[in-house]
Amino acid sequence: MSDTTPIYPSASAPPSYTEAEAHPLASTVKEESKPLAARAPKDAPPPYEYPPQCPPCTGYQRFDDRRRRVELVSVIELGPDSSYLQCPSCGNFIYTDISYRTGALTCLASTLCFFFCIVCTCLPCFVRDCLDVDHYCPRCNYHFGTFRRI
């Protein structure tokens, strides 16, 4: 290789403007330079037809306020002892009457007693610390709730 030969072959000059317009691919080059919305495809599908509109809607439904009721319920924490509170049924301030009944702890304790001593199986039914407690109003017999051991 001589020092005078260029390393890269010389590129020919680009075509002139008139030559580029006469070129068969020139029209597609011009078409591609247009925005997509301006181009019209040759095999375009028919335009989409929208379904008929539904009758005008209000956007939301309103409910009559007279149908809605709001009840305020106060949560009463009941314990194993009698509680002083106001009865929602009769409106009197009272100490609750309590009654005992068997619950989950009673059954569990009876099962454990059965495995250790068959004679002591009924013993948890008589121990008040194993029984659930029901709270009632002494005047109108309204049931406030049940204190459950488990």
C-alpha positions as a Markdown table, in Angstrom:
| # | Residue | x | y | z |
|---|---|---|---|---|
| 1 | Met | 0.0 | 0.0 | 0.0 |
| 2 | Ser | 1.3 | 3.4 | -0.8 |
| 3 | Asp | 1.0 | 6.4 | 1.3 |
| 4 | Thr | -1.1 | 8.2 | -1.2 |
| 5 | Thr | -4.0 | 5.7 | -1.4 |
| 6 | Pro | -6.8 | 6.6 | 1.0 |
| 7 | Ile | -7.6 | 4.0 | 3.6 |
| 8 | Tyr | -11.3 | 4.2 | 2.9 |
| 9 | Pro | -12.7 | 4.3 | -0.6 |
| 10 | Ser | -14.1 | 7.6 | -1.5 |
| 11 | Ala | -17.8 | 7.9 | -1.3 |
| 12 | Ser | -19.7 | 9.3 | -4.2 |
| 13 | Ala | -21.4 | 12.5 | -3.7 |
| 14 | Pro | -25.1 | 12.4 | -2.7 |
| 15 | Pro | -27.6 | 12.8 | -5.6 |
| 16 | Ser | -28.9 | 16.3 | -6.3 |
| 17 | Tyr | -32.4 | 17.4 | -5.4 |
| 18 | Thr | -33.8 | 16.8 | -8.9 |
| 19 | Glu | -32.1 | 13.4 | -9.2 |
| 20 | Ala | -33.6 | 12.4 | -5.8 |
| 21 | Glu | -37.1 | 13.4 | -6.9 |
| 22 | Ala | -36.8 | 11.3 | -10.1 |
| 23 | His | -35.7 | 8.3 | -8.1 |
| 24 | Pro | -38.6 | 5.7 | -7.7 |
| 25 | Leu | -38.1 | 5.4 | -3.9 |
| 26 | Ala | -38.2 | 9.1 | -3.4 |
| 27 | Ser | -42.0 | 9.2 | -3.0 |
| 28 | Thr | -41.9 | 6.7 | -0.2 |
| 29 | Val | -39.2 | 8.6 | 1.6 |
| 30 | Lys | -41.4 | 11.7 | 1.5 |
| 31 | Glu | -44.4 | 9.7 | 2.6 |
| 32 | Glu | -42.4 | 8.3 | 5.6 |
| 33 | Ser | -41.4 | 11.8 | 6.7 |
| 34 | Lys | -45.1 | 12.8 | 7.1 |
| 35 | Pro | -46.7 | 12.3 | 10.5 |
| 36 | Leu | -48.7 | 9.1 | 11.0 |
| 37 | Ala | -52.0 | 10.9 | 11.1 |
| 38 | Ala | -51.5 | 12.5 | 7.7 |
| 39 | Arg | -50.6 | 9.2 | 6.0 |
| 40 | Ala | -53.4 | 7.3 | 4.4 |
| 41 | Pro | -52.8 | 3.5 | 4.2 |
| 42 | Lys | -53.7 | 1.9 | 1.0 |
| 43 | Asp | -55.6 | -1.1 | 2.5 |
| 44 | Ala | -57.2 | 0.8 | 5.4 |
| 45 | Pro | -60.2 | -0.9 | 7.2 |
| 46 | Pro | -63.5 | 0.9 | 7.2 |
| 47 | Pro | -63.9 | 3.5 | 9.9 |
| 48 | Tyr | -65.2 | 2.2 | 13.3 |
| 49 | Glu | -68.9 | 2.8 | 13.9 |
| 50 | Tyr | -69.7 | 3.6 | 17.5 |
| 51 | Pro | -72.7 | 1.9 | 19.0 |
| 52 | Pro | -75.8 | 4.0 | 19.7 |
| 53 | Gln | -75.6 | 6.1 | 22.8 |
| 54 | Cys | -77.5 | 5.1 | 25.9 |
| 55 | Pro | -80.0 | 7.6 | 27.3 |
| 56 | Pro | -78.3 | 10.4 | 29.3 |
| 57 | Cys | -77.3 | 9.3 | 32.8 |
| 58 | Thr | -77.2 | 11.4 | 35.9 |
| 59 | Gly | -73.9 | 9.9 | 37.0 |
| 60 | Tyr | -74.9 | 8.8 | 40.5 |
| 61 | Gln | -77.9 | 7.7 | 42.5 |
| 62 | Arg | -79.3 | 9.5 | 45.4 |
| 63 | Phe | -80.9 | 7.6 | 48.3 |
| 64 | Asp | -83.7 | 9.0 | 50.3 |
| 65 | Asp | -82.3 | 10.1 | 53.7 |
| 66 | Arg | -85.5 | 9.0 | 55.4 |
| 67 | Arg | -84.7 | 5.4 | 54.7 |
| 68 | Arg | -81.3 | 5.5 | 56.4 |
| 69 | Arg | -81.1 | 5.1 | 60.1 |
| 70 | Val | -78.0 | 5.6 | 62.2 |
| 71 | Glu | -77.9 | 3.8 | 65.5 |
| 72 | Leu | -75.2 | 4.6 | 67.9 |
| 73 | Val | -74.1 | 1.5 | 69.8 |
| 74 | Ser | -71.9 | 1.9 | 72.7 |
| 75 | Val | -69.5 | -1.0 | 73.4 |
| 76 | Ile | -69.8 | -2.1 | 77.0 |
| 77 | Glu | -66.9 | -4.1 | 78.5 |
| 78 | Leu | -68.4 | -6.7 | 80.7 |
| 79 | Gly | -66.5 | -8.6 | 83.2 |
| 80 | Pro | -67.0 | -11.5 | 85.5 |
| 81 | Asp | -68.7 | -9.3 | 88.1 |
| 82 | Ser | -71.9 | -7.2 | 88.1 |
| 83 | Ser | -71.5 | -3.9 | 86.2 |
| 84 | Tyr | -73.2 | -0.5 | 86.8 |
| 85 | Leu | -74.6 | 0.9 | 83.5 |
| 86 | Gln | -77.7 | 2.3 | 81.8 |
| 87 | Cys | -80.1 | -0.1 | 80.2 |
| 88 | Pro | -80.8 | 0.8 | 76.5 |
| 89 | Ser | -84.2 | -0.9 | 76.7 |
| 90 | Cys | -85.7 | 0.7 | 79.8 |
| 91 | Gly | -83.3 | 3.6 | 80.3 |
| 92 | Asn | -82.7 | 2.9 | 84.0 |
| 93 | Phe | -79.2 | 3.0 | 85.6 |
| 94 | Ile | -78.8 | -0.5 | 87.2 |
| 95 | Tyr | -76.3 | -3.1 | 88.4 |
| 96 | Thr | -76.6 | -6.1 | 86.1 |
| 97 | Asp | -77.9 | -9.4 | 87.2 |
| 98 | Ile | -75.5 | -12.2 | 86.3 |
| 99 | Ser | -76.0 | -15.9 | 85.6 |
| 100 | Tyr | -73.4 | -18.5 | 84.9 |
| 101 | Arg | -73.3 | -21.1 | 82.1 |
| 102 | Thr | -70.8 | -23.6 | 80.7 |
| 103 | Gly | -68.5 | -22.4 | 78.0 |
| 104 | Ala | -65.3 | -23.3 | 76.1 |
| 105 | Leu | -63.1 | -23.2 | 79.2 |
| 106 | Thr | -65.4 | -25.4 | 81.1 |
| 107 | Cys | -65.4 | -28.1 | 78.4 |
| 108 | Leu | -61.6 | -27.8 | 78.1 |
| 109 | Ala | -61.1 | -28.2 | 81.8 |
| 110 | Ser | -63.5 | -31.1 | 82.0 |
| 111 | Thr | -61.6 | -32.9 | 79.2 |
| 112 | Leu | -58.3 | -32.4 | 81.0 |
| 113 | Cys | -59.8 | -33.7 | 84.2 |
| 114 | Phe | -61.1 | -36.8 | 82.4 |
| 115 | Phe | -57.6 | -37.8 | 81.4 |
| 116 | Phe | -56.2 | -37.3 | 84.9 |
| 117 | Cys | -59.1 | -38.4 | 87.1 |
| 118 | Ile | -62.4 | -39.6 | 85.8 |
| 119 | Val | -64.1 | -38.8 | 89.1 |
| 120 | Cys | -63.2 | -35.1 | 88.8 |
| 121 | Thr | -64.6 | -34.7 | 85.3 |
| 122 | Cys | -67.7 | -32.7 | 86.5 |
| 123 | Leu | -65.7 | -30.5 | 88.8 |
| 124 | Pro | -65.1 | -27.5 | 86.4 |
| 125 | Cys | -68.9 | -27.2 | 86.0 |
| 126 | Phe | -69.2 | -26.1 | 89.6 |
| 127 | Val | -66.2 | -23.7 | 89.7 |
| 128 | Arg | -67.3 | -20.1 | 88.8 |
| 129 | Asp | -63.9 | -19.2 | 87.5 |
| 130 | Cys | -64.4 | -21.7 | 84.6 |
| 131 | Leu | -67.9 | -20.6 | 83.7 |
| 132 | Asp | -69.0 | -17.9 | 81.2 |
| 133 | Val | -71.1 | -15.0 | 82.7 |
| 134 | Asp | -74.3 | -13.6 | 81.2 |
| 135 | His | -75.4 | -10.0 | 82.1 |
| 136 | Tyr | -79.1 | -9.1 | 82.3 |
| 137 | Cys | -81.1 | -6.0 | 83.3 |
| 138 | Pro | -83.0 | -6.8 | 86.6 |
| 139 | Arg | -86.0 | -4.7 | 85.6 |
| 140 | Cys | -86.7 | -5.5 | 81.9 |
| 141 | Asn | -84.5 | -8.7 | 81.6 |
| 142 | Tyr | -82.6 | -7.2 | 78.7 |
| 143 | His | -79.5 | -9.3 | 77.8 |
| 144 | Phe | -76.4 | -7.0 | 77.7 |
| 145 | Gly | -74.0 | -9.7 | 76.6 |
| 146 | Thr | -71.8 | -12.6 | 77.7 |
| 147 | Phe | -68.3 | -12.5 | 79.3 |
| 148 | Arg | -66.5 | -15.4 | 77.9 |
| 149 | Arg | -63.5 | -16.9 | 79.6 |
| 150 | Ile | -61.9 | -18.1 | 76.3 |
